[in-house]
Amino acid sequence: RFRERWGLSGRTIGFLGALTSDKGAQDLVRAFLSLEDGSGAAKGNEEVALVLAGTVRDDFHLFFNKLPDRDSSRIIVTGALTEEEKRDFLAGIDILFIAQQS
């Protein structure tokens, strides 16, 4: 259901948690953008989507708003999810990114 709702096809990398620098959300965005060839496809021509789910904190909001449109338009930010939406999110992604800086 999650993939249909957001129009996702191909591989999907997901992040679930507060969107803030100390949770690694900014690092994930930078890494994701470095994997792409500029067309929205990962190097090797496979379509890959990045979906960030969770409460958007001020530091991430500022970071994300500074991204060029060509970059930010390739990333889905869902905002906070209900418990049911979280289950659908986890069932609908291929890779779950978990990181925290200390």
Secondary structure by P-SEA (a helix, b strand, c coil): ccccccccccbbbbbbcccccccaaaaaaaaaaaaccccccccccbbbbbbbbccccaaaaaaaaaccccccccccccccccaaaaaaaaacccbbbbbbcc
